Amino acid sequence: MLLTVDIGNTSTVCGVFERDGILKALFRFKTQIPASSEELLVLLKNFLELFELKLKNLEGIAISCVVPPLLKYWEELGQRWLGKEVLVADSTTVSIPTELLYPTEAGADRLVNALAGWEKYKTSLIIVDFGTAITFDCVSEKGVYLGGAIAPGIYIAVEALFKKTAKLPKIDLSKPPSKAIGKDTISALKSGLILGFTGLTDFLIKRLEEEMKTTPKVIATGGLAYLIAPLSQKIEKVEPYLILEGLYFLWKKR
C-alpha cells in the first residue's frame, strides 16, 4: 500500500492506495507543525487503525507539500520510523514537461494536479483547485503544463472581510444563495462571495481557453469545488481526490 500526503496551508489530506490504484482510506487533519516526527507517527497510526490498516503494510510515502517547514517531519517519519521510501513531489520529480519561465517556482500541488489530470484524460485541460487559494492550471493537448493563474480563495476573502469590517456576521458557506439580490446582510454576503467567485472562475476559464486556442476539458478539485462547480457554466466534472491520485501516478512512474 502507498500512503499519499497532500500538505496544504489549511489542512493535510492523506490517502492510502492499494497497488491496483484503489483508494483504501481517506482522512484529513489540520495542518500544523508537530512537536516531532514521533507525534506524526502516533497520529498516522491512530488514523490507519480506524480503517483497520497497519503501518507495517505501507510500502512508501508520496508527498505534495506547500508548507516547507513540515517536510522534514514527514521525511523523518518515513525514513527513520517506518524505514520506507519517501517521494517528495517537486519540479525535479514530477515527470510532466512544462513551458514555465521558472519551473522551480511552481507549487508541488499544481504540478501533481496537472500530472493527474493528464494521466486520467489524455487531453487538453484546465484544472481549477479550490483550496486556500484558487489555482487554474492549463495542460496542452500534448500533455505540456503551460502555467495558469492564482486567485485568493473564498475563505481568505471571508477572513479579510471579518477582520476589516467589525459589523459583518460570520456566515455558513455550505449552501449557495437562492438569489443574487440579498435582502439581508447574510444573504448579501453569500451572494457576493459564492456567486462572485463563480463569476471569477468562469471568466478566468474563458480567458485561459482563448489563450490555449482549444476547447479544453475543465475539471475542479479542492475543498470548495462541490460548492462552485454546480453554479459554474464552465466546470464539467469534480475530481475530489485528484492530487492524491496524482501522487499515486507519480509513485508508479518513479
C-alpha positions as CSV (number, residue, x, y, z in Angstrom):
1,M,0.0,0.0,0.0
2,L,1.1,3.6,-0.7
3,L,0.4,6.5,1.7
4,T,-0.2,9.7,-0.2
5,V,0.0,13.0,1.7
6,D,-1.2,16.4,0.4
7,I,0.1,19.1,2.9
8,G,-1.9,22.3,2.2
9,N,-1.9,25.6,4.0
10,T,-5.1,24.8,5.9
11,S,-5.4,21.1,6.1
12,T,-3.5,17.9,5.4
13,V,-5.2,15.2,3.4
14,C,-4.0,11.6,3.3
15,G,-5.0,8.7,1.1
16,V,-3.9,5.0,1.2
17,F,-3.9,3.3,-2.2
18,E,-3.7,-0.4,-3.0
19,R,-1.2,-1.5,-5.7
20,D,-4.1,-1.5,-8.2
21,G,-4.9,2.1,-7.6
22,I,-7.9,1.6,-5.4
23,L,-8.3,4.2,-2.7
24,K,-8.5,2.2,0.6
25,A,-8.6,5.0,3.1
26,L,-9.0,8.8,3.2
27,F,-8.6,11.1,6.2
28,R,-7.6,14.7,6.9
29,F,-6.5,16.9,9.8
30,K,-5.5,20.5,10.4
31,T,-2.1,21.5,9.1
32,Q,0.3,22.4,11.9
33,I,3.9,21.9,12.7
34,P,4.2,18.9,15.0
35,A,6.5,18.7,18.1
36,S,8.4,15.8,16.5
37,S,8.1,13.0,13.9
38,E,7.1,10.8,16.7
39,E,3.9,12.9,17.1
40,L,3.2,12.4,13.4
41,L,3.8,8.6,13.8
42,V,1.2,8.3,16.6
43,L,-1.3,10.5,14.6
44,L,-0.9,8.4,11.5
45,K,-1.1,5.1,13.4
46,N,-4.4,6.1,15.0
47,F,-5.9,7.2,11.7
48,L,-4.9,3.9,10.0
49,E,-6.4,1.9,12.8
50,L,-9.8,3.5,12.0
51,F,-9.6,1.7,8.7
52,E,-8.1,-1.5,10.1
53,L,-4.8,-0.8,8.4
54,K,-1.3,-1.3,9.7
55,L,1.8,0.9,9.4
56,K,4.0,-2.1,8.5
57,N,1.9,-2.7,5.3
58,L,2.8,0.7,3.9
59,E,5.3,0.4,1.0
60,G,6.2,4.1,0.9
61,I,5.0,7.7,1.1
62,A,4.4,10.2,-1.7
63,I,4.1,13.8,-0.5
64,S,2.9,17.1,-2.0
65,C,3.7,19.9,0.3
66,V,3.2,23.7,0.1
67,V,4.4,24.2,3.7
68,P,8.2,23.6,3.5
69,P,8.9,23.5,7.3
70,L,6.7,20.4,7.6
71,L,8.6,18.3,5.1
72,K,11.4,17.3,7.4
73,Y,9.0,15.8,9.9
74,W,7.3,13.6,7.2
75,E,10.6,12.6,5.7
76,E,11.9,11.6,9.1
77,L,8.7,9.7,9.8
78,G,9.1,7.7,6.6
79,Q,12.8,7.1,6.7
80,R,13.5,6.7,10.4
81,W,10.4,5.3,11.9
82,L,8.9,3.3,9.0
83,G,12.0,2.5,7.0
84,K,10.2,3.3,3.8
85,E,11.0,5.2,0.6
86,V,9.7,8.8,0.7
87,L,9.0,10.5,-2.6
88,V,8.5,14.3,-2.5
89,A,6.8,16.0,-5.4
90,D,8.6,19.0,-6.9
91,S,9.7,20.3,-10.3
92,T,12.5,17.7,-10.5
93,T,10.4,14.6,-9.6
94,V,7.1,15.3,-11.3
95,S,7.5,13.9,-14.8
96,I,5.5,16.4,-16.8
97,P,7.0,18.8,-19.4
98,T,6.4,22.5,-18.8
99,E,6.6,25.8,-20.6
100,L,7.2,27.8,-17.4
101,L,9.7,30.5,-17.2
102,Y,10.9,29.4,-13.8
103,P,9.8,25.7,-13.2
104,T,11.2,25.6,-9.7
105,E,8.7,28.2,-8.6
106,A,5.7,26.0,-9.4
107,G,3.9,24.6,-6.4
108,A,4.1,20.9,-6.0
109,D,0.3,20.7,-5.7
110,R,-0.2,22.4,-9.1
111,L,2.3,20.1,-10.8
112,V,0.8,17.0,-9.3
113,N,-2.7,18.1,-10.3
114,A,-1.5,18.6,-13.9
115,L,0.1,15.2,-14.0
116,A,-3.0,13.5,-12.6
117,G,-5.3,15.3,-15.0
118,W,-3.2,14.3,-18.0
119,E,-2.9,10.7,-16.8
120,K,-6.7,10.4,-16.4
121,Y,-7.9,12.2,-19.5
122,K,-5.0,12.5,-22.0
123,T,-6.4,15.7,-23.4
124,S,-6.1,19.4,-23.0
125,L,-7.3,20.5,-19.6
126,I,-8.0,23.4,-17.3
127,I,-7.8,22.2,-13.6
128,V,-9.4,24.5,-11.0
129,D,-8.3,23.8,-7.5
130,F,-10.5,25.4,-4.8
131,G,-8.1,25.4,-1.8
132,T,-6.8,28.2,0.4
133,A,-6.0,29.8,-2.9
134,I,-7.9,29.1,-6.2
135,T,-5.4,27.9,-8.8
136,F,-6.1,27.5,-12.5
137,D,-3.7,25.1,-14.3
138,C,-3.6,24.5,-18.0
139,V,-2.4,21.4,-19.8
140,S,-2.0,21.2,-23.6
141,E,-3.2,18.5,-25.9
142,K,0.3,17.1,-25.9
143,G,0.5,16.9,-22.1
144,V,2.6,20.0,-21.5
145,Y,1.9,22.0,-18.4
146,L,1.5,25.6,-19.7
147,G,1.0,27.5,-16.4
148,G,-2.1,29.2,-15.3
149,A,-3.5,31.7,-12.7
150,I,-3.8,32.1,-8.9
151,A,-6.5,33.9,-7.1
152,P,-7.2,34.3,-3.4
153,G,-9.6,31.6,-2.0
154,I,-13.1,32.1,-0.7
155,Y,-12.0,31.6,2.9
156,I,-9.2,34.2,2.5
157,A,-11.8,36.7,1.3
158,V,-14.1,35.8,4.2
159,E,-11.3,36.2,6.8
160,A,-10.3,39.6,5.3
161,L,-13.9,40.8,5.4
162,F,-14.3,39.8,9.1
163,K,-11.0,41.4,10.1
164,K,-11.6,44.7,8.3
165,T,-15.4,45.0,8.9
166,A,-16.5,44.9,12.5
167,K,-20.2,44.6,12.0
168,L,-20.3,41.7,9.5
169,P,-21.6,38.4,10.9
170,K,-20.0,35.0,10.3
171,I,-21.9,33.0,7.6
172,D,-22.4,29.4,6.6
173,L,-20.9,28.8,3.1
174,S,-22.1,25.2,2.8
175,K,-25.0,26.2,0.5
176,P,-25.3,28.8,-2.3
177,P,-27.7,31.7,-2.1
178,S,-31.1,31.3,-3.7
179,K,-30.9,34.8,-5.3
180,A,-28.2,37.2,-6.3
181,I,-30.1,40.2,-4.6
182,G,-29.6,39.7,-0.9
183,K,-32.4,41.0,1.3
184,D,-30.3,40.9,4.5
185,T,-26.6,41.1,5.3
186,I,-26.0,37.3,5.4
187,S,-27.7,36.6,2.1
188,A,-25.8,39.6,0.5
189,L,-22.5,38.2,1.8
190,K,-23.3,34.7,0.4
191,S,-24.2,36.2,-3.0
192,G,-21.1,38.3,-3.2
193,L,-18.8,35.5,-2.1
194,I,-20.2,32.4,-3.7
195,L,-21.7,33.9,-6.9
196,G,-18.8,36.4,-7.1
197,F,-16.2,33.7,-7.0
198,T,-18.2,31.6,-9.5
199,G,-18.1,34.6,-11.9
200,L,-14.3,34.9,-11.3
201,T,-13.9,31.2,-12.0
202,D,-15.9,31.3,-15.3
203,F,-14.3,34.5,-16.6
204,L,-10.8,33.2,-16.0
205,I,-11.5,29.9,-17.6
206,K,-12.9,31.7,-20.6
207,R,-9.7,33.8,-20.9
208,L,-7.5,30.7,-20.5
209,E,-9.4,28.8,-23.2
210,E,-8.9,31.7,-25.6
211,E,-5.2,31.8,-25.0
212,M,-4.9,28.0,-25.2
213,K,-6.7,28.2,-28.6
214,T,-8.6,25.0,-28.0
215,T,-11.6,23.6,-26.1
216,P,-10.0,22.0,-23.0
217,K,-11.9,19.8,-20.6
218,V,-12.5,21.7,-17.4
219,I,-12.3,19.8,-14.1
220,A,-12.4,21.0,-10.5
221,T,-10.9,19.8,-7.3
222,G,-10.3,21.0,-3.7
223,G,-12.4,21.6,-0.7
224,L,-15.0,24.0,-2.1
225,A,-15.2,22.5,-5.6
226,Y,-18.6,20.9,-4.6
227,L,-20.0,24.4,-3.9
228,I,-18.8,26.3,-7.0
229,A,-19.0,23.6,-9.7
230,P,-22.8,23.3,-9.8
231,L,-23.1,27.0,-10.3
232,S,-20.3,27.3,-12.9
233,Q,-21.1,27.3,-16.7
234,K,-17.6,26.0,-17.4
235,I,-16.7,23.3,-15.0
236,E,-17.6,19.8,-16.4
237,K,-16.6,17.5,-13.6
238,V,-15.4,17.4,-10.0
239,E,-12.4,15.2,-9.1
240,P,-12.2,15.4,-5.3
241,Y,-9.1,13.2,-4.9
242,L,-7.1,14.4,-7.9
243,I,-3.9,15.4,-6.1
244,L,-3.8,12.1,-4.2
245,E,-4.3,10.2,-7.5
246,G,-1.5,12.3,-8.9
247,L,0.8,11.2,-6.1
248,Y,-0.1,7.6,-6.8
249,F,0.7,8.1,-10.6
250,L,3.9,9.8,-9.6
251,W,4.9,6.9,-7.4
252,K,4.2,4.3,-10.2
253,K,6.2,6.4,-12.7
254,R,9.3,6.7,-10.4
